[in-house]
Amino acid sequence: MPVITTIEDLRQIYQRRAPRMFYDYCESGSWTEQTFRENTSDFAKIHLRQRVAVDMSNRTTETEMIGEKVAMPVALAPVGLTGMQHADGEILAAKAAEKFGVPFTLSTMSICSIEDVAEHTTKPFWFQLYVMKDEDFVRRILQRAKDAGCSALVLTLDLQLLGQRHKDLKNGLSAPPKLTIPTMINLATKVQWGLGMLGTKRRFFGNIVGHATGVGDPASLGAWTAEQFDLQLTWAKIEKLRDMWGGKLILKGINDAEDAIMAQKIGAEAIVVSNHGGRQLDGAHSSIRMLPSILDAVGDTTEVHLDSGIRSGQDVLKAVAMGAKSTFIGRSFVYGLGAMGEAGVTKALEIIHTELDKTMALCGERDVKALGRHNLIVPQGFEDPTAVI
């Protein structure tokens, strides 16, 4: 077993073990991938203030997200196809998150179903919804999430049509995947992955196959998904979905102050500043660049979380010190999952927690809730989305 010290170490193992089409699905952005790159590079522009001769004992990273206690300001983001990165991936990630004490969010486009995850966990998890044209399907999947005890609905707003991801097209990634000769050759080299997939019955979108009208098998799945994303999703429809759900609501995909104000008016418990990990609108600013203007717009009446670009505990600290209530990680936990299954997800969380805890101490803080701008050195113009830095 190699010595694993960073999320990057997990990524390298993941790249060796996962099939190319699923690795590329995770580790890519849309079009030129400018936003994908800047989500991480913009974090590096923010520096930390070192403080000394302070009491560093009795530190805590515990906080709350939408009223739920968490071990650190991190939740596992919804990631589609997680169960193709590793057999039963959503179940394993949810179990790791529960044991660590952070929220897990199940994607609509998961391989393991809502019921699968609920059967293998003991605490409520969150459910993420993509809004489909089939209103009956939407009503039924929300009811299934309620029946499973999901404690929050994460409504994704920035994927009603897909940003073009060149690698996915070249790899033939679709539902179900197109098995080209290069793809089959690559799959044949991933023995450990293949044995895992042979040992599970969960290989297709478990929330859709057998639940959506006309989708009784994988062959009918592609046509359904291709036409179902609701291009007419509006704030009025979001209000109806809020009422239909009737519980805690998190709106994900906010990357503009005006949209943040609209989300606040809807009455969401929280918003997630996100550009979908650079997978949708290429050329959009990074989430961390947009965070300050969004915080200024909504004040402190709505929780503001952040995802896109979190690869370390230092990134978590910077986001929280910039004003985010908490963060979501997607790729960082997928790297761990693809590398080592449930143990890999746990390792990713441990790495992030250790980095957050030690960096917090070296910045002179003992409580994650005490982090603020006083812990950072932010370049001039960084907080102005129109500025060039």
ABEGO torsion letter per residue (X at the ends): XBBBABAAAAAAAAAAABBAAAAAAABBBBEAGAAAAAAAAAAAABBBBBBBGBBABGBBABBBBGGBBBABBBBBBBBBGAAAABBGAAAAAAAAAAAAGBBBBBBAABABBAAAAAAABABBBBBBBBBBABAAAAAAAAAAAAAAGBABBBBBAABABBBBBAAAAAAGBBOBBBBBAAAAAAAAABAAAAAAAAABABABBAAABGABBGBABAAAAAAAAAAABBAABBAAAAAAAAAAAGBBBBBBGBABAAAAAAAAAAGBABBBBBAGGGABBBGBBBAAAAAAAAAAAAEAABBBBBBEGBABAAAAAAAAAAGBABBBBAAAAAAAAAAAEAAAAAAAAAAAAAAAAAAAAAAGBABAAABBAAABBBBBGAABAABBX
